[in-house]
Amino acid sequence: MIDPKTAWEPYKPSADNPWDVRKVGHLYRRTGFGATRAELEAGVADGYEKVLGRVLAGEPESADFGRTSEYMSSERSMPPGAPQQRLSAWWLDRMLKTAHPLREKITLFWHNHFATSNAKVQNARFMLGQYRLMYRHALGSFREMLVEMGTDPAMLVWLDTTQSVRGKPNENYARELMELFSLGIGNYSEKDIREAARAFTGYEIDKGKGAFNTRKHDPSEKTVLGKTGTFKGEDVARICLDQPACPRFIVRKLYRFLIGESEQPAPELIEPLADLYRESEFDTGKLVAVMLRSNLFFSPAAYRAKIKSPVDFAVGIVRGLEGTAGTLPLAGVLEGLGQVVFAPPSVKGWDGGPAWLNAQTLLSRNNLALALTSTEDGRFGTRCDPAALLARHGKKTDEEVVDFLLGLFLQGDVPADSRAKLLDYLARTKTTKYPVYWAPDDVTNHRLRAVAHLVLTLPEFQLD
């Protein structure tokens, strides 16, 4: 049971509820893309306050990171007609290399919130522009982001606002603004949508940027959510922000993203955060900080209470193995797992939760884990070699190998029987007949890579 009176109070480590490697791993999974061994160890040693402060603030991005990201997104490398896989690979590269994983992770949250797909937009430059809009406001003002999204070129194409003119308003953006972006179903009427659609007439794209054409705009009075005036689109966005339903709607979605997705949170849990969000003028950074510092975030109710998204699954493996990956082939593989960034399936985004897993996607996850760890897949080669990682950390005995891998990827959260089976596998494969041309090191490394793959296929690794 969750006590609303103490849920959002700051977590304080105690003898009964200590700060340990499990909580460090939990924090790094939810606020980024998993932890390396060094991050887990430093997280325990540095203590709760220091680690959480580092996660919230992030580290300065390196000059090399900036140059690489800018080069990969340059007009030459990413022209408007760049293929989807290259666009996805650009973002995966940032996720793998960023020094501020939380900001990248919350940007991914907003991407699913304002779900826009290049499958229709067909313009990589517009999609990058929308990414930058969301990244700029990811931990900043939702108020400013919502207003600016109405003139974002990718969104103008995605929801047909460019076709909305005086006398022939298109209702798509007005509807999704209320239903999916700010209020939720049940907090507006069909008349509100029709009136708001007239406010969104006259918006177009001029020289690659959103623009307002007064000749195509309906300047007459509109009544939206009880307010009357000669509104334009940005006025409607601000009216939505002023509705009591708006902060509640966003808080519920962030709760599902950061805390857990198995249960609908009670109103008494949501209301204090909704009040905070409204009073802070929709400062997402302040809201996220309260959620991450809370008793509830570090409680059993939130621990491994989500299913990893395909992006979290893939990027987490690469980061954990302290390797690199060809992000172009990685982007291609993610399609089979059900998540292509910059191409959500609909305006509602990805459903997430149990929808991530079925017989086919689970097989695809296992195959990706094998491709990354085996060193035999031509797409990824030896860039994520578990044998090399284990050698760097001086792990030699079977017990050291298994405990290192379980500690790294699961912080030991597996039944004793699972650990025993992994040890049994290593014991049995010591007597396996390998090709005569294999050197002893080849045999050892093959066994280490195989047991790493087995760890990554455990049911517990599917949980975030």
Secondary structure, DSSP 8 states (H G I E B T S, - for coil): ---HHHHTSB----SSS---HHHHHHHHHHHSS---HHHHHHHHHH-HHHHHHHHHH-----HHHHHHHHHHTSTTTS-TT--HHHHHHHHHHHHHH-S-HHHHHHHHHHHHHT---HHHH--HHHHHHHHHHHHHHTTSBHHHHHHHHTT-HHHHHHTTGGG-BTTB---HHHHHIIIIIIS-TTSS-HHHHHHHHHHTTTEEEETTEEEE-GGGS--S-EEETTEEES--HHHHHHHHHTSTHHHHHHHHHHHHHHT-SSS---HHHHHHHHHHHHHTTSBHHHHHHHHHHBTTTTSTTTTT-SB--HHHHHHHHHHHTT----HHHHHHHHHHHT--TT--SSTT----GGGG-SHHHHHHHHHHHHHHHSS--TTTTTTT-HHHHHHHTT--SHHHHHHHHHHHHHTT-S-HHHHHHHHHHHHHHTT----TT--HHHHHHHHHHHHHHHHHTSGGGGB-
